[in-house]
Amino acid sequence: MSYFEFKFTDSVMYVKGVGPNRAKAMERLNIFTKYDLLTHYPRGYEDQSEITPIARAQIDEQGVFVGKLSNINLRETSRLKIITAILTDSSGSVQVTWFNQEYLMKKLHNGTRIMIIGKLKFDSWNCVMSINQINSFAILEPGEEISLGIKPIYPLTAALTQSVFRTAIRNLLDAMPPIKEILPASIITRLKLIPLDTAMRQIHFPDDEQSLRLARRRLAFDELFLIQCGLMLIKRKNTEEKLGITCKKNGALVKKVFESLPFQLTDDQLKTFKTVAKDMQSKLPMRRLIQGDVGSGKTVVAMLALVKAVENGYQGAMMAPTEILAVQHYNNFVKMLGDFGIRVGLLSAKVTRSKKMRTEVYEKIANHEFDIVVGTHALIQDEVKFANLGLVITDEQHRFGVAQRANLSQKSKAVPDMIVMTATPIPRTMTLTVYGDLEVSLIKQMPPGRKPIKTSVKNIRQRKKVYEFVREQILKGRQAYVVCPLIERSESATLNYIDPATEMYEMLSRGIFKGIKCALIHGKINPAEKDEIMEKFHDGEIKLLVSTTVIEVGVDVPNATVMVIENAERFGLSQLHQLRGRVGRGSEESFCILISNSKQGAAAARLDLMESTTDGFKLAEEDLQLRGPGQFFGESQHGLPDLKVANVFRDVDTLVEARNAAESVLSTDDGLNYFEELRQNLALAYGDKFSQINQA
């Protein structure tokens, strides 16, 4: 039995005022059903409580203007198409200006009655006052009454207007029966949450600011509560309901490998390994996320965990996102573990190209002739059978989905321990929400001897000096990267100011770096050629590598000391930090140079921050605040719907409340039954979005 008699799974075309044509337009907004329409929340609101007489309009203050249009005109410049018109009400007249919206010429006519929300500015082109900063407008029908109040502003396509969309939402709300509660009454009462039905209606058409605030809090709480319940159930399934392998305390083999390390572990590395070892000695399966900044030494901790598994008679598997990285891990493990009789195997696309080699590797894995297997996605192929898999590690975990990790874990008779590692720093609030099913360890200290990378921002006019410096470094025996945001100019014809990798390579290799071995690498190059280029760069044969972001996760090249990032404003902070981490991996002083023409705004602020800090966690916090959390919560993570109302920075208190509430609900058998019933009812009412809510 559904919680709702109203069928939200019906097509949106059946909402009054929508129909087939507007439904087609709504599909571009990922609106297919009535539920999709209901949860297409406003991106903002306008206070239209009072109409502003034109004669009383103030410069730079937003107003609500209602009048009739006349003198409508379209003119074109080299870059703009400009519509101007005169808006007249009973108090006076003012010019109205639209930029690059020539399609409006078919809708605007002399005598058209219109409501415009915008700001009055001085039009220096015509030396007149003009409403040219228009937030929204609505063409009014003759005799149409104006509805004042707080109006929602929706993200739309050009085929839809705010007026049409608001009418569709209003008609949907009018047709809906009251929405029944999904939360336990005790939580609603204790946290003083408004009813769900009220929240759903007020989020679209709030009575006042207080009503809007309460609606946002309720809907944000529901989103976060559902996610926390789902993650806790995943965690419970992987621990309390499943027995894992049990390792003994660290023995002679772990001790020998530990003592053979050519460097001393940092306090963070030691603490993390001790925690991992304790997890592995438990009867419950380990599920641990190791977060560590670029170059912090996560791989050493992973290697020691693999050795512990081997010492206890198990096999270990480590999955990397690229063949280059898998080969690097394999070579390092062979070098460091070969003397201890630990047999390390490699399974990657290069290996599997030969049927004979592929069969041989498969047999050795199945017969326990390999203790540790390092590989790429090839590890999760159906043909791969482990004899006794005890530990699964995924490197750069954000490159793998939940299903891929689960596929590797299922190649064991028992439930293997699991470590996921990422060099992408994730703020605590995001970790709590996205990785709520995992225990988290942080490695923030950098190994001793690592020199901080000197980062500087340069404008386009300083490019010549930048590359003269790079050439000097190469002539001293160093190597360098040049990173571009695009492969070819054709990818984005409108971004003519961006220098793509192909053109940059031609310019540099034939210009200032003529006579120096240069190479170009990007995502369209076939994998075999890409591997060959990276090997030559690693071996020092190639001195300058021009690239796109394919080198974000790559091999360690200790001799590479300079990273130049072109059009740096096109990248987020976290990505810039990842790219910067490709240099500074040796003992020599290293440099990261960001070339950008951005002089102000958010882009310039990001680059200034890159100059001032090398703390990846601080950069991640700032990046998420500047760019938004995006789809951290998408189905690629754990099968739950994206957050539409909640914001993990603005709603930290609500997040904590939701987590505590989820813990209290799921602490009893009744709570488990409640959540399972809730999941099924939501799936029936809303469709597939909730069908996997606790089955990730």
NORBELNOR-V66949 format. One line per field, one symbol per residue. phi: phi as a letter, one per 20 degrees, with the letter a starting at -180 (. if undefined). Layout:
# NORBELNOR-V66949
phi->???
This chain:
# NORBELNOR-V66949
phi->.ffcffefeffffefgndmfffffffgfemddcffffgdeffeabcedfbfefgfdfdfmdfcddcadeblfbdccdfccdddcbddccfdrcbfccddlcfffffdecgnfebdcdadeceeffdlcebeddefabbfefgnffeeepedfddfcdffcdgffffffffffffeffgfffdeggffgffelefgfffffeffecffafffffffffffffgfffffffffffgfffecfecedfceefgdffffffgfegfbeffgfffffffffffgfeefeffccedebfgnenffffffffffffffendecccddfcfgfffffgfffffedgfdmeeddccbfffffefffffffgffffemedecddadggfefgfecefbfdbdcdelgfedegffffgfffecfeeffccdcbeefcggffggefdfececcdddfegfnfefffdbdceffeggfgfffffgfffeoecbdcdcfcecfffbffefeeeffffffffffedfdfndfdbccbfeffgfffffffffffenfeecdebeffegdbfecgeedccddflffedegffgfffgffdmedeefcccdddbdfdbnffffffffgfebdffffffgfffffdnfldgdfffebmefffddfcfefdgffgffffffffffefcfffffgffffgffffffdofgdfdfccf
